[in-house]
């Protein structure tokens, strides 16, 4: 059974599961700020920083399959006076063993519902050009705004472009 829930604090087991999820995603080629090999210590340190930052400017959800964390997503609502209508989607991750079961769809739906209820009408994100993630966002009606060359180093050691996406939310 799939469940999606907002996570504000995490047990050591949940943090370990999130670290393993991040490692799986990086090893699978996800462009999420890290290069393989990603150590368990570095992944755990990343999540420690995330949990220290949760609050009005950062919200985190996890997807669980039969009680096991297999997906996550973050939303960073803008806190600036001129940007209170927007938020940035970050780190949509689904474990390789759980793909194809609708987890990305469920996580995106949850984020969009939360953003709408918080009065956000515009979501933005960036992702590796040509990636599986780019196809997923297009499938869920995100609009491609453009591409920035040489954005991030990828697993092949080369610099690759990122694609900027946005999605307008109807209140």
C-alpha positions as CSV (number, residue, x, y, z in Angstrom):
1,X,0.0,0.0,0.0
2,X,1.2,3.5,-0.9
3,X,1.0,6.4,1.5
4,X,2.2,9.9,1.2
5,X,2.9,12.0,4.3
6,X,4.5,15.2,5.3
7,X,7.6,14.7,7.5
8,X,8.7,17.4,9.9
9,X,11.0,15.3,12.1
10,X,12.5,11.9,11.3
11,X,13.5,8.9,13.3
12,X,17.0,7.5,12.8
13,X,15.5,4.8,10.7
14,X,13.7,7.3,8.5
15,X,16.9,9.3,8.1
16,X,18.8,6.2,7.1
17,X,16.1,5.3,4.6
18,X,16.2,8.8,3.1
19,X,20.0,8.6,2.9
20,X,19.7,5.2,1.0
21,X,17.1,6.7,-1.3
22,X,19.4,9.6,-2.1
23,X,22.3,7.2,-2.8
24,X,20.1,5.1,-5.1
25,X,19.0,8.2,-7.0
26,X,22.5,9.5,-7.5
27,X,23.8,6.1,-8.5
28,X,20.9,6.0,-11.0
29,X,22.1,9.2,-12.7
30,X,19.8,11.8,-11.0
31,X,21.1,15.3,-11.1
32,X,20.4,16.4,-7.6
33,X,23.6,18.1,-6.5
34,X,25.8,15.0,-5.9
35,X,28.1,12.7,-8.0
36,X,28.6,9.0,-7.4
37,X,29.9,7.4,-5.4
38,X,27.9,9.1,-2.7
39,X,28.8,7.9,0.8
40,X,26.3,7.0,3.4
41,X,27.9,9.7,5.6
42,X,27.6,12.4,3.0
43,X,24.0,11.5,2.3
44,X,23.1,11.4,6.0
45,X,24.8,14.8,6.4
46,X,22.6,16.2,3.6
47,X,19.4,15.0,5.3
48,X,20.6,16.4,8.6
49,X,20.8,19.8,7.0
50,X,17.4,19.4,5.4
51,X,15.7,18.5,8.7
52,X,17.4,21.5,10.4
53,X,16.0,23.7,7.6
54,X,12.3,22.5,7.6
55,X,9.8,25.2,8.4
56,X,8.0,27.9,6.4
57,X,10.7,28.0,3.7
58,X,11.0,24.2,3.2
59,X,8.5,21.4,3.4
60,X,9.2,17.7,2.9
61,X,7.0,14.7,2.0
62,X,7.8,11.0,1.8
63,X,6.2,8.2,-0.1
64,X,6.0,4.9,1.6
65,X,5.3,1.5,0.1
66,X,4.3,-1.1,2.6
67,X,5.7,1.1,5.4
68,X,9.1,1.6,3.7
69,X,10.2,5.0,2.5
70,X,10.7,4.8,-1.3
71,X,10.2,8.4,-2.4
72,X,10.4,12.0,-1.4
73,X,9.9,15.5,-2.6
74,X,10.5,19.0,-1.2
75,X,8.8,22.3,-1.7
76,X,10.5,25.6,-1.0
77,X,7.9,28.4,-0.8
78,X,9.3,31.8,-1.5
79,X,9.3,33.9,1.6
80,X,10.1,37.2,-0.1
81,X,7.3,39.8,-0.2
82,X,7.2,39.9,-4.0
83,X,7.2,36.1,-4.4
84,X,4.6,34.8,-1.9
85,X,2.7,33.4,-4.9
86,X,5.4,30.9,-5.9
87,X,7.4,28.0,-4.7
88,X,10.2,25.8,-6.0
89,X,9.9,22.0,-6.3
90,X,13.1,20.2,-5.3
91,X,14.5,16.7,-5.0
92,X,11.6,14.5,-6.4
93,X,13.2,11.1,-5.8
94,X,11.7,7.6,-6.3
95,X,13.8,4.5,-5.4
96,X,14.7,2.5,-8.5
97,X,12.9,-0.6,-7.0
98,X,9.6,1.3,-6.7
99,X,9.4,3.1,-10.0
100,X,6.4,2.6,-12.3
101,X,3.9,2.4,-9.4
102,X,2.7,6.0,-9.6
103,X,4.8,7.4,-6.7
104,X,6.0,10.4,-8.6
105,X,2.4,11.2,-9.6
106,X,1.2,10.9,-6.0
107,X,4.1,13.1,-4.6
108,X,3.5,15.7,-7.3
109,X,-0.3,15.7,-6.5
110,X,0.4,16.2,-2.8
111,X,2.8,19.1,-3.4
112,X,0.5,20.8,-5.8
113,X,-2.5,20.5,-3.3
114,X,-0.4,21.8,-0.5
115,X,0.9,24.7,-2.6
116,X,-2.7,25.6,-3.7
117,X,-4.0,25.5,-0.2
118,X,-1.1,27.9,0.8
119,X,-2.1,30.4,-1.9
120,X,0.8,29.5,-4.2
121,X,-0.2,29.8,-7.9
122,X,3.2,29.2,-9.5
123,X,5.6,26.3,-9.1
124,X,9.1,26.2,-10.7
125,X,11.9,23.6,-10.9
126,X,15.0,22.7,-12.8
127,X,16.1,19.3,-14.0
128,X,18.8,17.7,-16.2
129,X,18.0,18.2,-19.9
130,X,17.1,14.9,-21.6
131,X,16.6,13.0,-18.4
132,X,13.8,10.7,-17.4
133,X,12.8,13.4,-14.9
134,X,12.3,15.9,-17.8
135,X,9.9,13.5,-19.5
136,X,8.0,13.0,-16.2
137,X,7.5,16.7,-15.7
138,X,6.3,17.2,-19.3
139,X,3.8,14.3,-18.7
140,X,2.3,16.1,-15.7
141,X,1.8,19.3,-17.7
142,X,4.8,21.3,-16.5
143,X,5.8,23.9,-19.1
144,X,9.3,24.1,-20.3
145,X,10.6,27.7,-19.9
146,X,14.1,27.3,-21.3
147,X,17.5,25.7,-20.9
148,X,20.7,26.8,-19.3
149,X,23.9,25.3,-20.8
150,X,26.7,23.8,-18.7
151,X,24.6,23.9,-15.5
152,X,26.0,20.9,-13.6
153,X,28.6,18.2,-13.9
154,X,27.0,14.8,-14.5
155,X,28.1,11.3,-13.9
156,X,30.1,11.2,-17.2
157,X,32.3,14.1,-15.9
158,X,30.9,16.5,-18.5
159,X,28.9,19.7,-17.9
160,X,25.2,19.3,-18.9
161,X,22.4,21.7,-19.4
162,X,19.4,22.1,-17.1
163,X,15.8,22.7,-18.2
164,X,13.7,25.2,-16.3
165,X,10.0,24.3,-15.9
166,X,7.0,26.0,-14.4
167,X,3.4,25.1,-13.6
168,X,0.6,27.5,-12.9
169,X,-1.8,26.3,-10.3
170,X,-5.5,27.1,-10.6
171,X,-6.8,28.2,-7.1
